[in-house]
Amino acid sequence: MRTVTIRRCPVCPNIGSHSDQLAATLRADPDTTVNVVDGAKGEFTIEVDGRRIEGKSGDSLRDASELTAEVRGPEVATAG
């Protein structure tokens, strides 16, 4: 079982909807538990079993499909 925590900006609607989209995609995997929590202003990070993944590249949000692949990737699945 993989545990994913998505930390999102509590006031930014773009990050909020991007977080919701990512969470919905990840929740389709029965071996993944997803929690979405408020983080710092401007924050969009993903933690997978203790390993941090940046959800932004500079000021741009990373593509949800790219983040999903990184969360499900073997380098994350075997970490820890």
Secondary structure as GFF3:
##gff-version 3
##sequence-region A 1 80
A	DSSP	beta_strand	2	8	.	.	.	ID=ss1
A	DSSP	alpha_helix	13	27	.	.	.	ID=ss2
A	DSSP	beta_strand	32	38	.	.	.	ID=ss3
A	DSSP	beta_strand	44	48	.	.	.	ID=ss4
A	DSSP	beta_strand	51	54	.	.	.	ID=ss5
A	DSSP	beta_strand	56	57	.	.	.	ID=ss6
A	DSSP	beta_strand	60	61	.	.	.	ID=ss7
A	DSSP	alpha_helix	64	72	.	.	.	ID=ss8
A	DSSP	alpha_helix	74	77	.	.	.	ID=ss9
###
